[in-house]
C-alpha cells in the first residue's frame, strides 16, 4: 500500500446527477421507465457511462474475452446428514463455461422463453442455491427483456406464492425437489405461471389446475432446447424493444414484518453501479483473471452485483476478465466455505460480518493451541500487522513498523492458508462489522473494507478502499453518487447536518438521516394492479415515502458524515429503542461493545421499548452455528471453557459474572452508552443461537428484532418482573 489519503475524494457538483425541479422520481409500473439523470462529467455522465442494456454489455464482454473462463462449478451441492464434506477438487478439474459457451446458453434460454409464451416485462423467478444454471436463468430473462427475481432459499410456500404472483412470474426455475414442491403446493394460486424448470432434481409430471390450465415441468436441458425453432431474428426483434430505462431485476426486500416490497432495478441502475465500483476497487487493471466466489444469496443485490454483473463489466470495460466460481450448496451450513476459498483463491471476496467472525473464531482457536517460539513470533507479527494497518487509516502516516517486512512473511503464510493470498480487495457488507473483528484481521495484515447501501440504491452507495478507510465507518460516497446527512422534520423539510469532527463520537447535532441520489437509485417499488386498488395505493405511498420530491432516497439509517468525508451509521431509526422516559437508544454500538468484551457471546439483542430500563437477550457460541443454522447446544470456541452445553454455561457463575461485568463496563463507557437510560441492567441467555433457518435472521443475516421479541416474549416479561440481574430463559 502507498500512503493513505488524508480526506476522501468527494464528487464535485459537475460530477453529480442533474435532477429536474419536479418529480415524481419513481414509477411502480411493471413496464415503466425511469429517466436517466446524467452528470455533466465524470462517472455519472453520458460520455463515461453511456446508457445501454445489460444484454448489450454482455455481448461486448463475449466479443472481447469469449475464450476466457466465465463459470466454474464442482457440482457438489448435497451432503448427507452427519457426513464429512469431500475434499475440494483442484480448480482445473471443475466443470467450466467460457464466455462464448455462457452466451450460447443464455441465447438459447432467451429463445426458450419466447417459445414458451413469456412476454416482455414478465418475470422469471429463480429458487435455489448459486450455480451456473442460476446465472444462465437470470441472464436469459434479462437478455430476453424480462425481469429476473430471486427467491430466498429459506422462503416458505406462502412467500413463494406472494412473490411469484405479485411479480407476474411466468417461468419458475428450481434447483431441488423441496423448491419444486413449494411451487407445486401453490400452483392453484399462480394463474400466470406457464412453466417450471428444474436442474437439481428430476421434473415431475406437468401440473393441471382445477380450471384445466396446465403448467409445464421440464428439465433445464430440455428448457435450453425449447426455443430451437425461434430464429435469431425473432430474438433480435424482442431485444430491440428493451431500453436501459426498463427494469431488468426485482430484489425483494427481506422485511421483518408483512410481505416484502419488490425493488425494481433498471439496466442503467445496475450498470452505473458496476461502472463506478470496478475502477474504485482496482479490478481489471492488468490482463488477468479476477475470480469471485459465489456463495451469498443471488436473490440479494450484493450477490447479483458481485457474482453476475461485475464479471461482465470487467470483461467488457477493462483489460482483465472475470469468472464466477460456485461454492458448494452446504458450505455455509457445514462451515466449509474456507475449503472453497483455498481452492478458488478469489481476487475479490465479499463476506457478511458473520462469515468474517466465524473465520476469526477458527483462527483464534488455532492460535490458542500454538506454543513456544511459534507463539512468540505469531504474537510479534500480529502486533506489527496491527500497527501497520493503523498507519494505513485515512489521515494516517502510512509508515512501516520496524521488522515488519520480515514478520509480514509469517502473516502471508496465514493469509495463504485462508485462501486469500491472491485477494486484492476484501469486503464486508449487509450489516456492521465490529471494531474487534476489523482489528483482528488488521493484525493479520488483512484490511476489510466496508460497503454500505441497500437494495433501493442497487447495493452500495459508499465504499471503503485500501487507500481510504477508517474503522467504524462505511466509507465515502461513490464516484457519481451523492450522499448527504439531513435532519428531516415531520413535514418532510430537510436541513443539512454539519460535518462531524469525530466520526466515531459525533454530537447529536451532527447526526441525521443518511440520504442519497444518483443513477443507481431504484426505479421504485413494483405494484401489481391485479392485486387491487388498495395495494397500488399502498405501494405508491411507500414509493413517495422512500424517494422524496427532490429525488433523495431516504435510507432510514441514522448517521453522520465526517469532515474527512467518511460516513458512519450510528443506528437505524426503526431500530431505536424508546424507553419509558422517551429516551431514544441506538442498540448496535452497545451490543457490539458487549460482544467485544465477551468473546464467548455469539449474538445479543437489546430490549426495552417503553420499559423503565434496558435489558438484553444473549446467545452463546455453539458448535455448528453458522448463521444459516443455529447449530447444537454444545458450546464452542471461547464459550467452551464455561461448560459443555448451554445449560452448563447458564449455571456457571464465572460466565454470568463475566457478562454482568461487561454490561457494567459498557454502561460506564460514554462513547457507546450515551446516558443512564441506555444502560443494560438485566439479561437472559437463550437456548439456541439466531439463524436464518430459525427465522431470527434475514437471508443476509440481519437481525429480525421484532421476530426475536415475539419468540421470547415470556422471557422478556419475566426479566422485568424479576429482581435478579440474570434471568433464566423460560421460552424453550
Order of alpha helices (4+ residues) and beta strands (2+ residues): alpha-beta-beta-alpha-beta-alpha-beta-alpha-beta-alpha-beta-beta-beta-alpha-alpha-beta-beta-alpha-beta-alpha-beta-alpha-alpha-beta-alpha-alpha-alpha-beta-alpha-beta-beta-beta-beta-beta-beta-beta-alpha-beta-beta-beta-beta-alpha-beta-beta-alpha-alpha-beta-alpha-alpha
